[in-house]
Amino acid sequence: MMTPEFIDQRFYACNAAIKTLIECLVATKTVTPPSIARLLRCQAQKADADGFDVASLLLAEFADFSEDQARVAGRRLLNEPPHGSA
């Protein structure tokens, strides 16, 4: 049986994994922040229309996360070689 703690930990891990994937997709220029944000917001609207309030809120949060300007520097680090190397 899944305990509330187990469910919380699993949710946290899934949330972190999704955000990491978004970071990688944007950092490798597979997608642009506005395009992934638009996709996620469309999915959030559909989830909201279907009555999935929690899913809608999470998708909207992921959309905001993908466009967060404070994360731009971190994304660049994924594409730069370590300092001091050739």
C-alpha positions in Angstrom: 0.0 0.0 0.0 1.3 3.5 -0.9 1.7 5.8 2.1 1.1 9.5 1.7 4.9 10.0 2.2 5.6 7.6 -0.7 3.2 9.4 -2.9 4.7 12.8 -2.0 8.2 11.6 -2.7 7.1 10.1 -6.0 5.3 13.3 -7.0 8.4 15.4 -6.1 10.7 13.1 -8.1 8.4 13.2 -11.2 8.1 17.0 -11.0 12.0 17.3 -10.8 12.4 14.9 -13.7 10.0 16.8 -15.9 11.7 20.1 -15.1 15.1 18.5 -15.9 13.8 17.4 -19.3 12.5 20.8 -20.0 15.9 22.3 -19.1 17.6 19.9 -21.5 15.3 20.4 -24.4 15.7 24.2 -24.1 19.4 24.1 -23.4 20.1 21.9 -26.5 17.9 24.2 -28.6 15.6 21.3 -29.4 12.7 23.7 -28.5 12.5 27.3 -27.7 11.1 28.5 -24.3 8.1 30.2 -26.0 7.3 27.1 -28.1 7.3 24.7 -25.2 5.5 27.2 -23.0 2.8 27.6 -25.6 2.5 23.8 -25.9 2.2 23.4 -22.1 -0.3 26.2 -21.8 -2.5 24.6 -24.5 -2.4 21.3 -22.6 -3.2 23.2 -19.4 -6.3 24.8 -21.0 -7.4 21.4 -22.2 -6.9 19.8 -18.8 -8.9 22.7 -17.2 -11.7 22.2 -19.7 -11.8 18.5 -18.9 -12.0 19.2 -15.2 -8.5 18.3 -14.3 -7.7 21.3 -12.1 -4.4 19.9 -10.6 -3.0 18.9 -13.9 -3.9 22.3 -15.4 -2.1 24.1 -12.6 1.0 21.8 -12.9 1.2 22.3 -16.7 0.9 26.0 -16.3 3.7 25.9 -13.8 5.9 24.0 -16.2 5.1 26.6 -18.9 6.2 29.4 -16.6 9.3 27.4 -15.6 10.3 27.0 -19.2 10.3 30.8 -19.8 11.9 31.7 -16.4 14.6 34.2 -17.3 16.6 33.4 -14.1 17.2 29.9 -15.5 18.8 31.1 -18.8 22.3 31.2 -17.3 21.9 27.7 -15.9 20.9 26.4 -19.3 24.0 27.9 -20.9 26.1 25.9 -18.5 24.8 22.7 -20.2 26.4 23.8 -23.5 29.7 25.2 -22.3 32.8 23.2 -21.7 34.1 23.3 -18.1 36.2 26.4 -17.4 39.9 25.8 -17.9 39.5 23.1 -20.5 40.2 23.4 -24.2 
